[in-house]
Amino acid sequence: MTSKTVPASPWFERIVDEDDDDIDHPLFNLNPMFRGHANAGCTVALFAGDQEIDRVESDNQGNWLWMPRLTELLAVLPEAFHPDSTLMLVARAIDRMGNVSDPSPALALNVEAHSLQ
């Protein structure tokens, strides 16, 4: 039996590079890292539009880190990477009982033509 209490919506806090410096254009960086927060111990499912693209776990303080590789994202979402397009990412938290949160606020990533060359 599942609980009727759903986890709070997760959110994206920062987009950083390998040195933990904030970056403005994550898709220009081949290995961006997305930091966020969710309920402690939840699975965070990441979506581009309606398509789930990855899952990560939040730690015992609710922090999570997603480190997608641009090449992997291109393989999963080739239609989203047209030059000068926008990729909309959202996250949903899933608790141990299988309850799913509402989506996070959308994070818009602008795909610039020069980042794909």
Rosetta constraint file for C-alpha pairs under 8 A:
AtomPair CA 2 CA 97 HARMONIC 5.49 0.50
AtomPair CA 2 CA 98 HARMONIC 6.99 0.50
AtomPair CA 2 CA 99 HARMONIC 7.19 0.50
AtomPair CA 3 CA 97 HARMONIC 6.59 0.50
AtomPair CA 3 CA 99 HARMONIC 7.22 0.50
AtomPair CA 4 CA 99 HARMONIC 7.54 0.50
AtomPair CA 5 CA 99 HARMONIC 7.36 0.50
AtomPair CA 6 CA 95 HARMONIC 7.63 0.50
AtomPair CA 6 CA 99 HARMONIC 5.28 0.50
AtomPair CA 6 CA 100 HARMONIC 5.98 0.50
AtomPair CA 6 CA 101 HARMONIC 5.54 0.50
AtomPair CA 7 CA 39 HARMONIC 6.48 0.50
AtomPair CA 7 CA 93 HARMONIC 6.36 0.50
AtomPair CA 7 CA 94 HARMONIC 6.94 0.50
AtomPair CA 7 CA 95 HARMONIC 6.43 0.50
AtomPair CA 7 CA 99 HARMONIC 6.93 0.50
AtomPair CA 7 CA 100 HARMONIC 6.62 0.50
AtomPair CA 7 CA 101 HARMONIC 5.14 0.50
AtomPair CA 8 CA 38 HARMONIC 6.95 0.50
AtomPair CA 8 CA 39 HARMONIC 6.54 0.50
AtomPair CA 8 CA 93 HARMONIC 7.22 0.50
AtomPair CA 8 CA 101 HARMONIC 5.79 0.50
AtomPair CA 8 CA 102 HARMONIC 7.35 0.50
AtomPair CA 9 CA 38 HARMONIC 6.72 0.50
AtomPair CA 9 CA 91 HARMONIC 7.75 0.50
AtomPair CA 9 CA 92 HARMONIC 6.19 0.50
AtomPair CA 9 CA 93 HARMONIC 6.20 0.50
AtomPair CA 9 CA 101 HARMONIC 5.23 0.50
AtomPair CA 9 CA 102 HARMONIC 5.39 0.50
AtomPair CA 9 CA 103 HARMONIC 5.84 0.50
AtomPair CA 9 CA 104 HARMONIC 5.30 0.50
AtomPair CA 10 CA 36 HARMONIC 7.12 0.50
AtomPair CA 10 CA 37 HARMONIC 5.53 0.50
AtomPair CA 10 CA 38 HARMONIC 4.26 0.50
AtomPair CA 10 CA 39 HARMONIC 7.29 0.50
AtomPair CA 10 CA 44 HARMONIC 7.54 0.50
AtomPair CA 10 CA 91 HARMONIC 6.25 0.50
AtomPair CA 10 CA 92 HARMONIC 6.14 0.50
AtomPair CA 10 CA 93 HARMONIC 5.98 0.50
AtomPair CA 10 CA 101 HARMONIC 7.89 0.50
AtomPair CA 10 CA 103 HARMONIC 7.34 0.50
AtomPair CA 10 CA 104 HARMONIC 5.37 0.50
AtomPair CA 11 CA 36 HARMONIC 5.45 0.50
AtomPair CA 11 CA 37 HARMONIC 5.55 0.50
AtomPair CA 11 CA 38 HARMONIC 6.74 0.50
AtomPair CA 11 CA 91 HARMONIC 6.90 0.50
AtomPair CA 11 CA 104 HARMONIC 5.21 0.50
AtomPair CA 11 CA 105 HARMONIC 6.66 0.50
AtomPair CA 12 CA 34 HARMONIC 6.88 0.50
AtomPair CA 12 CA 35 HARMONIC 5.99 0.50
AtomPair CA 12 CA 36 HARMONIC 4.19 0.50
AtomPair CA 12 CA 37 HARMONIC 6.68 0.50
AtomPair CA 12 CA 104 HARMONIC 7.74 0.50
AtomPair CA 12 CA 107 HARMONIC 7.49 0.50
AtomPair CA 13 CA 34 HARMONIC 7.55 0.50
AtomPair CA 13 CA 35 HARMONIC 5.48 0.50
AtomPair CA 13 CA 36 HARMONIC 4.62 0.50
AtomPair CA 13 CA 37 HARMONIC 6.99 0.50
AtomPair CA 14 CA 22 HARMONIC 6.83 0.50
AtomPair CA 14 CA 34 HARMONIC 5.94 0.50
AtomPair CA 14 CA 35 HARMONIC 5.16 0.50
AtomPair CA 14 CA 36 HARMONIC 6.78 0.50
AtomPair CA 15 CA 22 HARMONIC 5.76 0.50
AtomPair CA 15 CA 23 HARMONIC 5.97 0.50
AtomPair CA 15 CA 24 HARMONIC 7.70 0.50
AtomPair CA 15 CA 26 HARMONIC 6.90 0.50
AtomPair CA 15 CA 32 HARMONIC 6.74 0.50
AtomPair CA 15 CA 33 HARMONIC 5.65 0.50
AtomPair CA 15 CA 34 HARMONIC 4.59 0.50
AtomPair CA 15 CA 35 HARMONIC 6.22 0.50
AtomPair CA 16 CA 20 HARMONIC 5.13 0.50
AtomPair CA 16 CA 21 HARMONIC 5.14 0.50
AtomPair CA 16 CA 22 HARMONIC 4.37 0.50
AtomPair CA 16 CA 23 HARMONIC 5.34 0.50
AtomPair CA 16 CA 26 HARMONIC 7.72 0.50
AtomPair CA 16 CA 32 HARMONIC 6.01 0.50
AtomPair CA 16 CA 33 HARMONIC 5.16 0.50
AtomPair CA 16 CA 34 HARMONIC 6.40 0.50
AtomPair CA 16 CA 35 HARMONIC 7.62 0.50
AtomPair CA 17 CA 21 HARMONIC 5.56 0.50
AtomPair CA 17 CA 22 HARMONIC 6.61 0.50
AtomPair CA 17 CA 23 HARMONIC 6.48 0.50
AtomPair CA 17 CA 29 HARMONIC 7.36 0.50
AtomPair CA 17 CA 31 HARMONIC 6.99 0.50
AtomPair CA 17 CA 32 HARMONIC 5.26 0.50
AtomPair CA 17 CA 33 HARMONIC 5.94 0.50
AtomPair CA 18 CA 31 HARMONIC 7.52 0.50
AtomPair CA 18 CA 32 HARMONIC 7.38 0.50
AtomPair CA 18 CA 33 HARMONIC 7.42 0.50
AtomPair CA 25 CA 29 HARMONIC 7.02 0.50
AtomPair CA 25 CA 109 HARMONIC 7.66 0.50
AtomPair CA 25 CA 110 HARMONIC 7.49 0.50
AtomPair CA 26 CA 30 HARMONIC 7.69 0.50
AtomPair CA 26 CA 31 HARMONIC 7.88 0.50
AtomPair CA 26 CA 32 HARMONIC 5.41 0.50
AtomPair CA 26 CA 109 HARMONIC 7.43 0.50
AtomPair CA 27 CA 32 HARMONIC 7.17 0.50
AtomPair CA 27 CA 70 HARMONIC 7.22 0.50
AtomPair CA 27 CA 109 HARMONIC 7.41 0.50
AtomPair CA 27 CA 110 HARMONIC 7.63 0.50
AtomPair CA 27 CA 111 HARMONIC 6.39 0.50
AtomPair CA 27 CA 112 HARMONIC 7.86 0.50
AtomPair CA 27 CA 115 HARMONIC 6.32 0.50
AtomPair CA 28 CA 112 HARMONIC 7.73 0.50
AtomPair CA 28 CA 114 HARMONIC 7.81 0.50
AtomPair CA 28 CA 115 HARMONIC 4.59 0.50
AtomPair CA 28 CA 116 HARMONIC 7.72 0.50
AtomPair CA 29 CA 115 HARMONIC 7.85 0.50
AtomPair CA 30 CA 69 HARMONIC 6.48 0.50
AtomPair CA 30 CA 70 HARMONIC 5.44 0.50
AtomPair CA 31 CA 67 HARMONIC 6.72 0.50
AtomPair CA 31 CA 68 HARMONIC 6.46 0.50
AtomPair CA 31 CA 69 HARMONIC 5.23 0.50
AtomPair CA 31 CA 70 HARMONIC 6.38 0.50
AtomPair CA 32 CA 67 HARMONIC 6.18 0.50
AtomPair CA 32 CA 68 HARMONIC 6.79 0.50
AtomPair CA 32 CA 69 HARMONIC 7.45 0.50
AtomPair CA 33 CA 65 HARMONIC 6.72 0.50
AtomPair CA 33 CA 66 HARMONIC 5.66 0.50
AtomPair CA 33 CA 67 HARMONIC 4.55 0.50
AtomPair CA 33 CA 68 HARMONIC 7.01 0.50
AtomPair CA 34 CA 65 HARMONIC 5.69 0.50
AtomPair CA 34 CA 66 HARMONIC 5.06 0.50
AtomPair CA 34 CA 67 HARMONIC 6.42 0.50
AtomPair CA 35 CA 63 HARMONIC 7.36 0.50
AtomPair CA 35 CA 64 HARMONIC 5.85 0.50
AtomPair CA 35 CA 65 HARMONIC 4.65 0.50
AtomPair CA 35 CA 66 HARMONIC 6.53 0.50
AtomPair CA 36 CA 63 HARMONIC 5.90 0.50
AtomPair CA 36 CA 64 HARMONIC 5.29 0.50
AtomPair CA 36 CA 65 HARMONIC 6.43 0.50
AtomPair CA 37 CA 58 HARMONIC 7.30 0.50
AtomPair CA 37 CA 62 HARMONIC 5.31 0.50
AtomPair CA 37 CA 63 HARMONIC 4.64 0.50
AtomPair CA 37 CA 64 HARMONIC 5.89 0.50
AtomPair CA 38 CA 42 HARMONIC 6.89 0.50
AtomPair CA 38 CA 44 HARMONIC 7.46 0.50
AtomPair CA 38 CA 58 HARMONIC 6.47 0.50
AtomPair CA 38 CA 62 HARMONIC 4.87 0.50
AtomPair CA 38 CA 63 HARMONIC 6.48 0.50
AtomPair CA 38 CA 64 HARMONIC 7.37 0.50
AtomPair CA 38 CA 93 HARMONIC 6.55 0.50
AtomPair CA 39 CA 58 HARMONIC 7.24 0.50
AtomPair CA 39 CA 61 HARMONIC 7.69 0.50
AtomPair CA 39 CA 62 HARMONIC 4.97 0.50
AtomPair CA 39 CA 93 HARMONIC 7.45 0.50
AtomPair CA 40 CA 58 HARMONIC 5.78 0.50
AtomPair CA 40 CA 59 HARMONIC 5.74 0.50
AtomPair CA 40 CA 60 HARMONIC 4.80 0.50
AtomPair CA 40 CA 61 HARMONIC 5.22 0.50
AtomPair CA 40 CA 62 HARMONIC 3.82 0.50
AtomPair CA 40 CA 63 HARMONIC 7.37 0.50
AtomPair CA 41 CA 57 HARMONIC 6.67 0.50
AtomPair CA 41 CA 58 HARMONIC 5.18 0.50
AtomPair CA 41 CA 59 HARMONIC 5.50 0.50
AtomPair CA 41 CA 60 HARMONIC 5.61 0.50
AtomPair CA 41 CA 61 HARMONIC 7.88 0.50
AtomPair CA 41 CA 62 HARMONIC 6.52 0.50
AtomPair CA 41 CA 95 HARMONIC 7.30 0.50
AtomPair CA 41 CA 96 HARMONIC 7.85 0.50
AtomPair CA 42 CA 57 HARMONIC 5.94 0.50
AtomPair CA 42 CA 58 HARMONIC 5.44 0.50
AtomPair CA 42 CA 59 HARMONIC 7.86 0.50
AtomPair CA 42 CA 62 HARMONIC 7.59 0.50
AtomPair CA 42 CA 93 HARMONIC 5.97 0.50
AtomPair CA 42 CA 94 HARMONIC 5.51 0.50
AtomPair CA 42 CA 95 HARMONIC 4.77 0.50
AtomPair CA 42 CA 96 HARMONIC 6.72 0.50
AtomPair CA 43 CA 55 HARMONIC 6.65 0.50
AtomPair CA 43 CA 56 HARMONIC 5.79 0.50
AtomPair CA 43 CA 57 HARMONIC 4.51 0.50
AtomPair CA 43 CA 58 HARMONIC 6.23 0.50
AtomPair CA 43 CA 93 HARMONIC 5.70 0.50
AtomPair CA 43 CA 94 HARMONIC 5.06 0.50
AtomPair CA 43 CA 95 HARMONIC 6.43 0.50
AtomPair CA 44 CA 55 HARMONIC 5.50 0.50
AtomPair CA 44 CA 56 HARMONIC 5.23 0.50
AtomPair CA 44 CA 57 HARMONIC 5.84 0.50
AtomPair CA 44 CA 58 HARMONIC 6.89 0.50
AtomPair CA 44 CA 64 HARMONIC 7.87 0.50
AtomPair CA 44 CA 91 HARMONIC 6.30 0.50
AtomPair CA 44 CA 92 HARMONIC 5.61 0.50
AtomPair CA 44 CA 93 HARMONIC 4.56 0.50
AtomPair CA 44 CA 94 HARMONIC 6.23 0.50
AtomPair CA 45 CA 52 HARMONIC 6.78 0.50
AtomPair CA 45 CA 53 HARMONIC 7.74 0.50
AtomPair CA 45 CA 54 HARMONIC 6.03 0.50
AtomPair CA 45 CA 55 HARMONIC 4.44 0.50
AtomPair CA 45 CA 56 HARMONIC 6.67 0.50
AtomPair CA 45 CA 91 HARMONIC 5.53 0.50
AtomPair CA 45 CA 92 HARMONIC 5.23 0.50
AtomPair CA 45 CA 93 HARMONIC 6.31 0.50
AtomPair CA 45 CA 94 HARMONIC 7.37 0.50
AtomPair CA 46 CA 52 HARMONIC 5.74 0.50
AtomPair CA 46 CA 53 HARMONIC 5.78 0.50
AtomPair CA 46 CA 54 HARMONIC 5.30 0.50
AtomPair CA 46 CA 55 HARMONIC 5.93 0.50
AtomPair CA 46 CA 89 HARMONIC 7.00 0.50
AtomPair CA 46 CA 90 HARMONIC 5.92 0.50
AtomPair CA 46 CA 91 HARMONIC 4.51 0.50
AtomPair CA 46 CA 92 HARMONIC 6.61 0.50
AtomPair CA 47 CA 51 HARMONIC 5.32 0.50
AtomPair CA 47 CA 52 HARMONIC 4.24 0.50
AtomPair CA 47 CA 53 HARMONIC 5.43 0.50
AtomPair CA 47 CA 54 HARMONIC 7.26 0.50
AtomPair CA 47 CA 89 HARMONIC 5.57 0.50
AtomPair CA 47 CA 90 HARMONIC 5.27 0.50
AtomPair CA 47 CA 91 HARMONIC 6.08 0.50
AtomPair CA 48 CA 52 HARMONIC 6.49 0.50
AtomPair CA 48 CA 53 HARMONIC 6.73 0.50
AtomPair CA 48 CA 87 HARMONIC 6.75 0.50
AtomPair CA 48 CA 88 HARMONIC 5.62 0.50
AtomPair CA 48 CA 89 HARMONIC 4.69 0.50
AtomPair CA 48 CA 90 HARMONIC 6.58 0.50
AtomPair CA 49 CA 87 HARMONIC 7.98 0.50
AtomPair CA 49 CA 88 HARMONIC 6.10 0.50
AtomPair CA 49 CA 89 HARMONIC 6.60 0.50
AtomPair CA 49 CA 90 HARMONIC 7.50 0.50
AtomPair CA 53 CA 73 HARMONIC 7.83 0.50
AtomPair CA 53 CA 76 HARMONIC 7.19 0.50
AtomPair CA 56 CA 64 HARMONIC 6.93 0.50
AtomPair CA 56 CA 65 HARMONIC 7.16 0.50
AtomPair CA 56 CA 66 HARMONIC 6.52 0.50
AtomPair CA 57 CA 64 HARMONIC 6.21 0.50
AtomPair CA 58 CA 62 HARMONIC 4.93 0.50
AtomPair CA 58 CA 63 HARMONIC 5.13 0.50
AtomPair CA 58 CA 64 HARMONIC 4.48 0.50
AtomPair CA 58 CA 65 HARMONIC 7.78 0.50
AtomPair CA 59 CA 63 HARMONIC 5.43 0.50
AtomPair CA 59 CA 64 HARMONIC 6.43 0.50
AtomPair CA 68 CA 72 HARMONIC 7.01 0.50
AtomPair CA 68 CA 73 HARMONIC 6.99 0.50
AtomPair CA 69 CA 73 HARMONIC 6.44 0.50
AtomPair CA 70 CA 74 HARMONIC 6.13 0.50
AtomPair CA 71 CA 75 HARMONIC 6.35 0.50
AtomPair CA 72 CA 76 HARMONIC 6.40 0.50
AtomPair CA 73 CA 77 HARMONIC 5.77 0.50
AtomPair CA 73 CA 78 HARMONIC 7.60 0.50
AtomPair CA 74 CA 78 HARMONIC 4.89 0.50
AtomPair CA 74 CA 81 HARMONIC 6.85 0.50
AtomPair CA 77 CA 81 HARMONIC 7.06 0.50
AtomPair CA 78 CA 82 HARMONIC 7.75 0.50
AtomPair CA 80 CA 85 HARMONIC 7.07 0.50
AtomPair CA 80 CA 86 HARMONIC 7.38 0.50
AtomPair CA 80 CA 87 HARMONIC 6.10 0.50
AtomPair CA 81 CA 85 HARMONIC 6.66 0.50
AtomPair CA 81 CA 87 HARMONIC 7.60 0.50
AtomPair CA 81 CA 111 HARMONIC 6.42 0.50
AtomPair CA 81 CA 116 HARMONIC 7.96 0.50
AtomPair CA 82 CA 111 HARMONIC 7.21 0.50
AtomPair CA 82 CA 113 HARMONIC 7.70 0.50
AtomPair CA 83 CA 111 HARMONIC 5.93 0.50
AtomPair CA 83 CA 112 HARMONIC 5.50 0.50
AtomPair CA 83 CA 113 HARMONIC 4.26 0.50
AtomPair CA 83 CA 114 HARMONIC 7.96 0.50
AtomPair CA 83 CA 116 HARMONIC 7.36 0.50
AtomPair CA 84 CA 110 HARMONIC 6.73 0.50
AtomPair CA 84 CA 111 HARMONIC 5.18 0.50
AtomPair CA 84 CA 112 HARMONIC 4.72 0.50
AtomPair CA 84 CA 113 HARMONIC 5.67 0.50
AtomPair CA 85 CA 110 HARMONIC 6.01 0.50
AtomPair CA 85 CA 111 HARMONIC 5.21 0.50
AtomPair CA 85 CA 112 HARMONIC 7.14 0.50
AtomPair CA 86 CA 108 HARMONIC 6.28 0.50
AtomPair CA 86 CA 109 HARMONIC 5.46 0.50
AtomPair CA 86 CA 110 HARMONIC 4.44 0.50
AtomPair CA 86 CA 111 HARMONIC 5.71 0.50
AtomPair CA 87 CA 108 HARMONIC 5.77 0.50
AtomPair CA 87 CA 109 HARMONIC 5.00 0.50
AtomPair CA 87 CA 110 HARMONIC 6.34 0.50
AtomPair CA 87 CA 111 HARMONIC 7.11 0.50
AtomPair CA 88 CA 106 HARMONIC 6.08 0.50
AtomPair CA 88 CA 107 HARMONIC 5.64 0.50
AtomPair CA 88 CA 108 HARMONIC 4.62 0.50
AtomPair CA 88 CA 109 HARMONIC 6.26 0.50
AtomPair CA 89 CA 106 HARMONIC 5.53 0.50
AtomPair CA 89 CA 107 HARMONIC 5.03 0.50
AtomPair CA 89 CA 108 HARMONIC 6.38 0.50
AtomPair CA 89 CA 109 HARMONIC 7.62 0.50
AtomPair CA 90 CA 103 HARMONIC 6.05 0.50
AtomPair CA 90 CA 104 HARMONIC 5.42 0.50
AtomPair CA 90 CA 105 HARMONIC 6.46 0.50
AtomPair CA 90 CA 106 HARMONIC 4.92 0.50
AtomPair CA 90 CA 107 HARMONIC 6.34 0.50
AtomPair CA 91 CA 103 HARMONIC 5.61 0.50
AtomPair CA 91 CA 104 HARMONIC 5.21 0.50
AtomPair CA 92 CA 100 HARMONIC 6.61 0.50
AtomPair CA 92 CA 101 HARMONIC 5.48 0.50
AtomPair CA 92 CA 102 HARMONIC 6.23 0.50
AtomPair CA 92 CA 103 HARMONIC 4.90 0.50
AtomPair CA 92 CA 104 HARMONIC 6.27 0.50
AtomPair CA 93 CA 100 HARMONIC 5.74 0.50
AtomPair CA 93 CA 101 HARMONIC 5.20 0.50
AtomPair CA 93 CA 102 HARMONIC 7.83 0.50
AtomPair CA 93 CA 103 HARMONIC 7.94 0.50
AtomPair CA 94 CA 98 HARMONIC 5.72 0.50
AtomPair CA 94 CA 99 HARMONIC 5.49 0.50
AtomPair CA 94 CA 100 HARMONIC 4.56 0.50
AtomPair CA 94 CA 101 HARMONIC 6.46 0.50
AtomPair CA 95 CA 99 HARMONIC 5.49 0.50
AtomPair CA 95 CA 100 HARMONIC 6.79 0.50
AtomPair CA 111 CA 115 HARMONIC 7.01 0.50
AtomPair CA 111 CA 116 HARMONIC 7.90 0.50
AtomPair CA 112 CA 116 HARMONIC 7.20 0.50
AtomPair CA 113 CA 117 HARMONIC 7.16 0.50
